[in-house]
Structure formats: structure tokens, C-alpha cells
Amino acid sequence: MIAAIIQARMGSSRLPNKVLMEIDGKISLKFMVDRVAKSNFIEKIIIATTTNKRDKVIVDFCIKNNILFYCGSENDVLDRYYQASKINDIKTIVRLTSDCPLIDPDQIDQTIDLYFDKGVNYAANAVPPEVKKYPDGSDVEVFSFKDLTRAWIETKDIKDREHVTFYFWKRNNGFKTAMLDNKYDWGKYRITVDYKEDIDLVRQIVRELKEQKKFGTTKEIVEILESNPELIKINAMHSWGANW
């Protein structure tokens, strides 16, 4: 069983309630789920939220839209992923975050392909972040429940448990990893949602895609950004290296 587990909560310090902000007539989380559902390999989509009472609105959204969900620790996100995977009997986990509403299902499938083709413990298109060639906001990570269990048992570091996959790729713990390559360097682009300017840009991109009658693959999104330099300026102050 291959499942996408999307971590989501209401309590973002930089842009509270961002998962419920509207994109093209849908709340952001629904917009993202609908895109993930177009993957050829994903068999289940699970929203991993928290037991905090303010996240009940996410639970209500999942119930209303018939989406699987799990409520767990707010800060120990590693445990949240472990428990959500265990309860749903997931063997292969695709980790996604709710600040990536423009996630590309083709990117999901390519990363899953890479994971199985290379026979690795962990595959991604976004880490390490300083050398990735895909936009911030298109992040996909793939690993097994077996290896997630090992990380869950072994790591005690608060940061590792908060960020889930540090134990796979950052701590040199013997995990075999692979990173999805790209003949283009799109790493400078930012289509994630952490700030008001980010959601403004995403809405603009979606409007452009609708006008052009395009779904919005990563390539199509980058083409819009490259042909409209003014769009890039909308959230440029938050881009990787903007304050270097």
C-alpha cells in the first residue's frame, strides 16, 4: 500500500489558518488533495493533523469530504506519521506538507519511481534543500514504514522528531538515499505557502493556468513565472537566499 500522508494544522506561526485559505474557489487543503489524487501510484490519501482543539476544523473538513485522517502529536510529527501509517497499514509513505498546494502529481510519481528503481531507503526531490532543482513548494519524500519505525524508535532529538525525515538524510544513519535530478535548475522559485505574499502568488499562478487551460505541472508553473517576472517579485523577499 502506497499512501500520501499530508501533515496539516491550523497553528502556523507565519500564516495562521493557511490550509483553509481559498484558491480558485476551494480551500487550499482541498485544492492540494485533488491534485495529489491524480497520482498514478497513490492508493490512499491521509491528512495527519493534531489533537489540538483548533485543528478540529481540519477533522470536520476531512469528514465532510470523505478523506482519511489521523489526529496526533502537534510537535512530535515523526510520531504522528508513524501512528497514521501503522493504523492504516501503510507500507510505503509519501510525505507531503499542506503548504504545497501546487504539488505536481507527476513529481510524486517520478519520486516514487526513483525510490523503487534505486532500491533506496529514502527518495526525494527536495533534499538537501541547498542543492535541490525543484521549486520550494513541490516537495515529495518517499520511505517505507519499516524505516520510519526505525527512526521512530531510535531518534530522541526534538528537531528530528519535528521535521520527520532529518534522521533519514541529515544525520548519516546509514540510510541509502536518492534525489530526483532535473536538467533544469528551478530551485530558485518559491511556490510554497508560508506567508501572505505566497498565497497571493499561488492565486495568481492558478488564474494564469486557468486562462491558458493548463493543469499546472511544475514545468508549466515555471514557464508562467519565467514569462511574468512581476509575479516572481510578489514573494521574492521570502525566497531561498533572499536575505544572504
Buried (B, 14 or more C-beta within 10 A) or exposed (E): EBBBBBBBBBEBEEBEBBBBBEBEEBBBBBBBBBBBEBBEBBEBBBBBBBEBEEBBBBBEBBEEBEBBBBBBBBEBBBBBBBBBBBEBEBEBBBBBBBBBBBBBBBBBBBBBBBBEEEEBBBBBBBBEEEEBBBBBBBBBBBBBBEBBEBBBEEBEEEEBBBEBBBBBBEBEBEBEBBBBEBEEEBBBBBBBBBBBBBBBBBBBBBEBBEEEEBEBBBBBBBBBBEEBEEBBEBBBEBBBEEEE
